[in-house]
Amino acid sequence: MLKVKKNTMEKNNKKRFVLVHGLCHGAWTWYKVKTYLEAEGHCVTAVDLAASGINMTRVEEIQTLKDYCKPLLECLSSDDDKVILVAHSMGGICATLAADMFPSKIFAIVFLTAFMPDTTNPPAYVYEKLIRSVPQEEWFDTVFGRYGKPDCPLEFALLGPKYMAKKMYQLSPVQDLELAKMLVRVNPLVTNNLAGTRSFSEEGYGSVTRIYIICEEDLVEPEDYQRWMIKNYPPKEVMEIKCADHMAMFSKPHELCALLLDIASKYA
């Protein structure tokens, strides 16, 4: 009898996490976090967005935000389990689209130093506000380009090794930086031309609990910009990780997982 009760408790405490990567990266960025969360008994799915990781889509095939997010949307639509959605960097816009389409399937969205849209402006508003303010020289060896129709050009990027070393992975283990250098791929940029100008809805995305995790040493999305997004569209809770660069899953994986477990206990 005691054994049955214990198993029931374990089953009830098991949560499902869905992890969404950032620009030019892939599901591989979550290998540490996935391992830690699964060791705690949780179910974890790390998704490759289109043209990312091992997903075979070519960037030229991505004409809309839905095209880019298709693997994430399929993941949520094919499973009845309610999830905690964790999004990093540009993955925040993808997670927002998923929440707008499947609000009843999401306990909460965790924005890990991620772009966090509102329900007033176009989906790409928070991203375009930042990227247009970054001087060209601060992108170092990152490559930008265009594809698509001349009257509605789409943009892509490939993060450069020097850029990643100086701006993204400056506090992360050198092994993880080397892994990134080998695995990054060309990705579409989530601009207005890709995402459209229709804002996300209050009844969809706006109804889902949001938590923002600030990474204090992020040089890609500086702390003051993260706090601006929080003020622009206040989440339910704000958490912080000290001494974390943009890639907190590498620079502070234990601290990140502790926060995710806390979030799961509170909101799932």
C-alpha positions in Angstrom: 0.0 0.0 0.0 2.8 2.4 0.9 4.5 1.5 -2.4 1.4 2.5 -4.4 1.1 5.8 -2.6 4.8 6.6 -3.3 4.5 5.8 -7.0 1.4 8.0 -7.2 3.2 10.8 -5.6 6.2 10.4 -7.9 3.9 10.5 -10.9 2.0 13.6 -9.7 5.3 15.4 -9.1 6.6 14.7 -12.6 6.5 17.8 -14.8 7.1 18.1 -18.5 9.5 20.8 -19.8 9.8 21.9 -23.4 13.0 23.8 -24.1 13.4 26.3 -27.0 16.9 27.4 -28.2 18.0 30.8 -29.5 19.3 32.2 -32.8 21.6 29.9 -34.9 21.7 27.3 -32.1 19.7 24.1 -31.5 18.3 21.6 -29.0 21.9 20.7 -28.2 22.3 23.8 -26.1 20.2 22.3 -23.4 22.2 19.1 -22.9 23.2 20.0 -19.4 19.8 21.3 -18.3 18.0 18.3 -19.8 20.3 15.9 -18.0 19.8 17.7 -14.6 16.0 18.0 -14.9 15.6 14.4 -16.0 17.8 13.3 -13.0 15.1 14.9 -10.9 12.5 12.7 -12.5 11.0 15.2 -15.0 10.2 14.7 -18.7 12.2 17.1 -20.9 11.9 17.8 -24.6 14.5 20.0 -26.3 13.2 21.2 -29.7 15.1 22.0 -32.8 13.4 24.9 -34.6 13.3 24.8 -38.4 16.8 24.9 -40.0 18.4 24.4 -36.6 20.3 21.6 -35.0 19.5 18.4 -36.9 16.3 19.8 -38.5 16.8 19.4 -42.2 14.7 22.4 -43.3 16.6 24.9 -45.4 16.5 28.6 -44.4 15.1 29.5 -47.8 12.0 27.4 -47.0 11.2 29.6 -44.0 8.8 32.3 -45.1 6.9 33.0 -41.9 7.3 32.8 -38.2 5.0 29.7 -38.2 7.4 28.1 -40.6 10.3 28.7 -38.3 8.4 27.5 -35.2 6.8 24.5 -37.0 8.7 21.8 -34.9 7.7 23.5 -31.7 4.1 23.9 -32.7 3.9 20.2 -33.8 5.5 19.2 -30.5 2.7 20.9 -28.5 -0.2 20.0 -30.8 0.7 16.3 -30.7 0.8 15.9 -26.9 -2.0 16.4 -24.4 0.4 17.0 -21.5 0.6 20.5 -20.1 4.1 21.9 -20.2 6.5 24.4 -18.7 7.9 26.2 -21.8 11.4 27.5 -21.4 12.7 29.9 -24.1 16.1 31.3 -24.6 17.1 34.5 -26.5 15.2 34.8 -29.8 13.4 31.6 -28.9 11.2 33.8 -26.7 9.3 35.0 -29.8 8.8 31.4 -30.9 7.5 30.4 -27.4 5.1 33.4 -27.5 3.6 32.2 -30.8 3.2 28.7 -29.3 1.5 30.2 -26.2 -0.8 32.3 -28.4 -1.9 29.2 -30.3 -2.0 26.7 -27.4 -2.5 28.6 -24.2 -4.3 25.7 -22.5 -1.3 23.5 -22.9 1.2 25.7 -21.1 1.5 26.1 -17.3 4.0 28.9 -17.7 6.5 30.4 -20.1 10.0 31.0 -18.7 11.9 33.7 -20.6 15.6 33.0 -20.1 17.2 36.3 -21.1 14.8 36.0 -24.0 13.0 38.5 -26.2 9.6 38.8 -24.5 6.9 40.3 -26.7 3.8 42.2 -25.5 0.3 42.2 -26.8 0.2 45.7 -28.2 3.1 45.9 -30.7 4.1 43.6 -33.6 5.7 40.2 -32.6 9.2 41.4 -33.7 9.0 44.7 -31.8 11.3 43.9 -28.9 13.9 42.2 -31.1 14.0 45.0 -33.7 14.2 47.6 -31.0 17.5 46.1 -29.8 19.1 44.9 -33.0 18.8 48.2 -34.7 20.6 49.9 -31.8 23.7 47.7 -31.9 26.6 49.3 -33.8 27.8 47.2 -36.8 31.3 46.7 -35.3 29.9 45.0 -32.2 28.7 42.1 -34.4 32.4 41.3 -35.1 32.4 38.3 -37.6 28.7 37.6 -37.6 27.4 37.3 -41.2 24.1 38.8 -42.2 22.2 38.4 -45.5 18.8 38.5 -47.2 16.6 36.0 -49.0 13.0 35.8 -50.2 11.1 38.2 -52.5 12.5 41.6 -53.4 9.4 43.4 -52.3 9.4 41.6 -48.9 13.0 40.6 -48.1 13.7 38.3 -45.2 16.9 38.3 -43.3 19.3 35.7 -42.0 22.3 35.5 -39.7 25.2 33.2 -38.9 26.9 34.0 -35.6 30.6 34.3 -35.9 33.2 32.6 -33.6 34.7 35.9 -32.4 31.2 37.3 -31.7 30.2 34.3 -29.7 33.5 34.3 -27.7 33.3 38.0 -26.8 29.6 38.6 -26.4 27.8 35.3 -25.7 30.1 32.7 -24.1 32.5 35.0 -22.2 31.8 33.3 -18.9 31.0 29.8 -20.2 33.3 26.8 -20.4 35.6 26.9 -23.4 34.4 23.4 -24.4 30.9 24.7 -24.8 32.1 27.6 -27.0 33.9 25.1 -29.2 30.8 23.0 -29.4 28.9 26.0 -30.6 31.5 26.9 -33.2 31.0 23.4 -34.7 27.2 23.3 -34.6 25.7 26.8 -35.2 23.7 27.2 -38.4 22.3 30.0 -40.5 18.9 31.0 -39.1 16.2 33.5 -40.1 16.0 36.7 -38.1 12.6 37.3 -36.6 11.9 40.7 -38.3 8.5 42.2 -39.1 8.7 40.8 -42.6 8.9 37.3 -41.2 6.6 37.6 -38.3 4.0 40.1 -39.6 2.6 43.1 -37.8 -0.4 41.6 -36.1 0.3 41.5 -32.3 -0.1 38.5 -30.1 -3.5 38.2 -28.3 -4.4 38.8 -24.7 -6.8 35.8 -24.7 -4.0 33.6 -26.0 -0.5 34.5 -25.0 -1.7 37.2 -22.6 -3.5 34.5 -20.5 -0.4 32.4 -19.9 1.8 32.9 -16.8 5.1 34.4 -17.6 8.4 34.3 -15.6 11.5 36.2 -16.7 15.0 35.1 -15.7 17.6 37.9 -15.9 21.2 37.0 -16.7 23.2 39.8 -15.1 26.4 39.5 -17.3 24.6 39.2 -20.6 26.3 41.2 -23.3 23.8 40.3 -26.0 20.7 41.5 -24.2 22.2 43.7 -21.5 20.5 43.8 -18.1 19.0 47.2 -18.6 17.4 46.0 -21.8 16.0 42.9 -20.1 14.6 45.1 -17.4 13.1 47.4 -20.1 11.2 44.4 -21.5 10.0 43.4 -18.0 8.7 47.0 -17.5 7.1 47.0 -21.0 5.1 43.9 -20.3 5.4 42.8 -16.6 5.6 39.1 -16.0 4.2 37.2 -13.0 7.7 36.9 -11.4 11.3 38.0 -12.1 14.3 35.9 -11.1 18.0 36.6 -11.5 21.2 34.6 -12.1 24.3 36.4 -11.0 27.5 36.0 -13.1 25.6 34.4 -16.0 26.4 35.3 -19.5 23.9 35.1 -22.4 24.3 31.3 -22.4 23.2 30.6 -18.8 22.6 27.0 -19.6 26.4 26.7 -20.0 27.8 29.3 -17.6 25.3 28.6 -14.7 23.5 25.4 -15.4 23.0 24.4 -11.7 21.6 27.8 -10.8 19.3 27.8 -13.8 18.0 24.3 -13.0 17.3 25.3 -9.4 15.1 28.1 -10.7 13.3 25.9 -13.1 12.5 23.4 -10.4 11.3 26.2 -8.2 9.1 27.4 -11.1 7.7 24.0 -11.6 6.7 23.6 -8.0 5.0 27.0 -8.0 3.2 27.1 -11.3 2.7 23.5 -12.5 
